[in-house]
């Protein structure tokens, strides 16, 4: 009887240690996802802060391209308002902004004097660097989401994850294939 009690206690201790380790691992993975989301948020804020300066610079050289400038301003406003929403909604707003920025940069091709302006090229360079950082932050976030969601779905963790209140996270990606298309810029 003494041996049976020891075996039962040992099994309970191992089970308790497994539950604690599983819970702590899920907490760690969830925190990594949140940290990665924070990195995306910082880069998107930087992007949003650069855009008004870029638009103002372009206004002076391409004032009659009002539609493109207004599209960039509207897309930025929508993206700023999307802050705090789920990654899917935020990604959609940011992808619209990316398309509007592509159109704005296409203006630079039509206006050589604009490309020669130092403030424009500096802002364009900063925005390009920020876009690269956003791209990296998205990949980092999505990698953390993948690891977290995979952990939630694997056995035996899946048995306990919902019991502990862990839920899958959304990827930060383009949901609609039409948003992946390169925008068409036409000058009339």
Buried (B, 14 or more C-beta within 10 A) or exposed (E): EEEEEEEEEEEEEEEEEEBEEBBEEBEEBBEBBEEBBEBBBEBBEBBBEBBEBBBEBBEEBBEEBEEBBEBBBEBBBBBBEBEEEEBEEBBBBBBBBBBBBEBBBBBBEEBEEBBEBEEBBEBBEBBEEBBEBBEEBBEBBBBBBEEBBEBBEEEEBEEBBEEEEBEEBBBBBBEEEEBEEEEEBEEE
